């Protein structure tokens, strides 16, 4: 006698089969030995000067009066696999805050993820995992991060043997910080390290901690609403086949193995949610984004929220020749100083 299988049961069976066929994934969230400082805070933080009633029910930095204040979406898995979600999420959130500070205008300033893979291995991470807070500590101590036109992403780090990684140099050297190559090597071309290049710095960074979940959610909302996107860890396995909508499975695992950035929050039919950007490409999810119900720590999304504020960032470069061998004087450079919102918001109060 044939047994009738319900749709829900059938879907569950298919998901189990699909999961069984998947290759095992590495844990991309790793705290390295050199990561010792999760907070560097000097200024007042938003929950200290923003009142609860001042936070709207919905705010999305990807749609501010019809305009996006986010930098472009990324895919950490091309040109080959690299477990560098932690760098993608942390640098995207920082770049977004730079864009917000520029009133969401002008050409996007995107930061070099490959530089962090080349130089931040002992503190930030590698293709075999790292952390958003480790990235912020590394950049604060190192002093700057170049723009991505200095060092494009190749999905390699020194320990990775994936694809062509074993054949490329990812050591932390001047040419692996900012470079340009003038022509084909057969024509006598060579790659040159640039002495002057556009870059950004970090002023402060920190982790949002609060035992009371309702208060923690409000603190995260205030941080996002006031200063911009944040980075956070999640459990990614239940999202591999995400096809849209609000993920609200309270029974889903919460152990962190992936890092993403929260770019906004909202409410749909009474269900509050986080609007989140992933680093798996725009083909995945809702054009690279997904939603998770907020307030219940689903997927562990509210456990490890961290933020960073820019320090300075280059708006006018120090010009160099096309081959990078001749650069102008420092008087031609112009660094913009980030002003933390606490300066004027507290003054207003």
N, C-alpha and C positions, 0 to 999 in steps of 0.2 A: 504494500500500500504506500503510495507516495505521500510524503509529509509536505504540507504547505508551509513555506517559509515566508515570514513577514518581511516587509521592505527594510525595517530597522535592523532585523536580524541578518538579512542578506548583506546590507551595507557593512555591518560589523564584521561579517565573515570576510568580505572583500578587503576591508582595511587590514585585518590580521594577516591575510595572505600577502598583500602588498608590503606590509611591514616586514614580513619574514623574508621577502625577496630583496629587500634593500641591503646594501652594504652597510657595515657598522660605521657610525660617525664618531669622530673624535670629540672630546669635550673641549670646546673652544674658549671656555672661561677658566683661566689659570692665573693664580696669584704667584708671581715669581719672587724669588728670594730677595731680590733687590728692591722690591716694592714695599717700602716701610712707612710711607706717609700717605694716608688716604684723605687728609684734609690740609689745606693751606688757606685759611680764612682770616681776612683782616677787616673786611667791610661788613656792615649789617646785611643779613640775608632777608629775602622777601617776607617770610612768615613773621618777621619781627616788626615790619612796618606796613604790611598790607592787611587790611581787615577782611574778614570772611565775606562780608556783604559786597565787597569791591570786586570779588572774583565772579565773572559771568558763568552761566551754566555751560556755555560752549565757547571754545576758542581754538582755532586751528591755524597755525602759522603757514600752512599750505594754501590758505584761502583767507586773506585779510582784505576785506572789501574787494574781492575778486582778483586779488594779486597774491602771488606766492612769495613768501619771504624765506623759502628754503633753497638751498643749493641742490644740484642735480642728484638724482638717485644713482646708486652704485651697485656693482655686482662683484663680490669678493671672489667668486668662483671662476673668473676668466682672467687671463687666457688659460688657466688651469686651477685646480683646487688649491686653496690656501685658507686655513682656519684663522683668518684675520678680522673676523666680525668686530672684535673689540676695538681695533683701530678705525674701522669704517664708521662705527657708531659714534665713537668719541670725537673724531675729527669732523664728521658731518655736523654734529651738534655744535661744535665750536665754530665751524664755518658759517652755520646758520646764524649764530649770534653776531658774527661780524656783519653779515648781510642785514640783519635787523638793525644794527647800530648805524647802518648806512641808509636807513629808511627804505630798505628793500629795493634800492635803486642801483643802477650800474651793472657792469659785468661781474658775474659771480667770482668770488675769491674761493678757490678750492685748495685744500691743503694736502701735502704730499704724504700719503699713506706709506709709500715705499720707503721714504726716508726713515719713518719710525721703525719699519721692519729692518732696515739696514743698521740703524744706530741704537735702537731702544731695546735690544734683545734681553738684557739682564734685568730690566725694570718693567718695560711695557709688555713685550711678548714677541711671538714669532708665528710662523704658519701653523705651529702646533699649539696655539692658544696664547691668550694674554688677558689683560683686563683694561677696562676703560679708566679706572682710577690710576692704574699703573702708567697708562699713556699720559695722563695729566701730570703725574709726578715727574715722569721723564722729561716732558716738554718744559715744565717749570724749571727744572734743574739744568737742563741742557741750554735753555735760553731762547729757543725759537723753533719753528717748523717752517720749512720752505713751502712756497706754493707748488702745486702739482706740475706746473710747467717746468720745474727744475728737475723733477724725478718722478716719472710716471710709474704707475702700478704694474708690476710684472708678476705678482703673486709668488714671490720667492723670498726666503730668508736663509741664513747661513746653514741651518741644519736640514733644510728641506731637500729631498732627492727627487721630488716630483717633477716629471717632464724635463724641461731644460734647466731646472734650477742648479743641478750639479755642474753645469757648464758656464754659469754666470757668477760674477763677483758681486757679493752683497755686503762686503765689509764696510765699516763706517769710515770712509775716507772722503776728502773734499770732492772727488769726482763722483762719489755715490751720495753726495749731499745735494749738489746742484751742478749740472753739466749741460753742455751742448756739443754736437758733433757736426763738423762743417761740410763734409762731403763723403763719398764712398772711399773706403780705405785703399781700393785699387787706384784711386786718383790721388793718393797721398793724403787723404783725409785723416783726421784724428779727433778724439773727444777731449774736451777741455773742461777743467773745473772752473766754475765762476767764483770770483772773489766777492762780488756784490750781487745780491739777488733779492727779490721780494720775499718777505717772510712775515710771520705773525708770532706773537708771544702770548703766554698765559699770565694773567695777573693773580687769579685765585681759583681754587677748586675745592670741592667738598662733597660729602655724602649726606643724604637726607636720612636722619634717624629719628624714629618716634615709635614707641610701643603701641600706642592707641591708633588703630587702623584709620578711623575717620579723620583724626588729626593729621596722620601721615599723608593721606590722600589730599587733604586741603593744602598741606605744605608743598606737595609736588605740584599741585595746580598753581599755587602762587608763584613758584619758581618758574614754571613754564610761561605763565601769563605775563610775568614781569620782565624776565630776562631772556627767555627763549627755550628751545628744545633741550632735553636732558638725555643722558645715556643710562641704560639699565640692563641688567641681566634677566634672562628668561630661560625656561625650558622649551626648546625648539621642536622636539620630536612631534608633538601633536599638531604642529603647523606645517608639516611637510606637504600635506595635501590640502591646505587651506584654500578655499574657493570663494571667500568673501563673507560679509556679515560680521556680527559681533561674536567672537569666541567667548563662550560663557560656561565651559565645562569646569565646574568647581572641583571635580574629582581628578582632573588632569594632573600629572606630576609637576612638582614645583622646583626641583633641583636645577640650579642654573648651569647651562652648558652653552649659552649663546648670548651675544650682546646686541642690543638694538637701540634706537633713539625714539623717545616719545616726543611728538611734535605738536600735540594738542589733546583736547578732551571735549566730550560732548555728552548728549543724552538722546536716545532713540526709543520712543514709546515707553518712557520711564526707566529705561536701562542705561545707567551711566557707563561710559567707556573711555578708554585711552585710544587716541589715534597714533599709530606707531609706524615708523619707517624701518624696513628691513634692508639688508644688503645682499639680496639674492636676485637683483635685477627687476626691471619694470614688467617683465613677463609674468612674474609671480604675484599671487594675491591681487589686491586692488591697486594695480599699477605700481607694485613694489611696497605697498602699505597694507596694514591690517588693523583690525580693531579688537580690543580685549575689554571685557567687562571690568570696571574698576571697583575698588573697595573690598575685594575678596581675595586679593593677592593671587589671582589666577595665573598659572604658569610661573609664579614667583616674581611677577613683574614689578611689584612694589617693594621688593626686598633690598635691592642694591642700586637705587637711583642715585646718580652722581651728576654734578654740573661743573662747568668751568667757565670763567669769564675771560675774554680777551684782555691783553695788555695793550700792545701796539700792533698795528698792521700797516703794511706798505700800501699807499694809494698812488704814489708817484715813484716809479723805479729809478734806480741809478742806471743810466743807459750804458749798454755794452755793445761792442761790434758784433756782427753776425756770428763770427767764429769764437766769440767769447774771450779773445785774448787781450782786448783793450776795453777798459771800462772808465767811465767818467768819474769825476770827483764826488766825494760824499755830499757836497753841497747841493747836488742834483736830486738827492733822495728826500722823500717826504713820508714820515711815519705818522699815522693818525693815532691819537691816544683815545682809547675806549673810556667812556665815562659810565661808571656803574649807576644804574637807575636809582640806587639808594641815595645818591648825592642830591638829586632834585626831588625825589618823591618824599624823602624825609624832611627836606626843606619846605616842601609844600604843606606837609602836615603841621 
